[in-house]
């Protein structure tokens, strides 16, 4: 198996959430129940990632039967649907995520997205013929550029305050890079009625281990972090 930064990204994101949650609980900004709800959600999503990795290792995700289900359109949505369902169903999780966004300095939630710079790996793999070129160019390059912008915007937020409007626009940009084109483009490179991109390697490479970790876990996580901030900014604005 060739070197990949994907496991390191998982560790970095999980560590960030655990450290922030522990810090907020220690400062009594989260109750024990609220902190526990975040840990449970995190554990569920990590377990989902392990299941996806296991199925990819067994070759199930690249089988004709599985690909006939048009997984590019729905597999990346599973962590998002689980998280939104948890927020709607469990008040403690809803309160916990509100507190996490409200009491974590904005620059930290911005700098987290600097990890998206590592999308350069997909671009380099595409140049080397190991990754679908179209996906690297349409998704990888914008994602990497957004990660670079996180360094600049995060520094501005650290040195001075950014307006809610500026934060909202920036996080909307980060979410739109993923939410709008990623799933349709992914499916357009997979066997099925809407396949357009057929050059090797196809998008099936993203359903092999370890690459499957990206569309099934890491990319949805980044989108969720954008959506959490957008949610709170809109809630705050509506209350004014």
Buried (B, 14 or more C-beta within 10 A) or exposed (E): EEEBBBEEBBEBBBEBBBEBBBEBBEEEBBBEEBBBBBBBBBEBBBEBBEEBBEBBEEEEBBEEEBBEEBBBBEBBBBBBEBBBEBBEEBEBBBBBBBBBBEEBEBBBBBBBBBBBBBBBBBBEBBEEEEBBBBBBEBBBBBBBBBBBBBBEBBEBBBEEEBEBEBBBEBBBBBBBBBBEBBBEBBBBBBBBEEBEBEEEBBBBBBBBBBBBBBBBBBBBBBBBBBBBBBBBBEEBEEEE
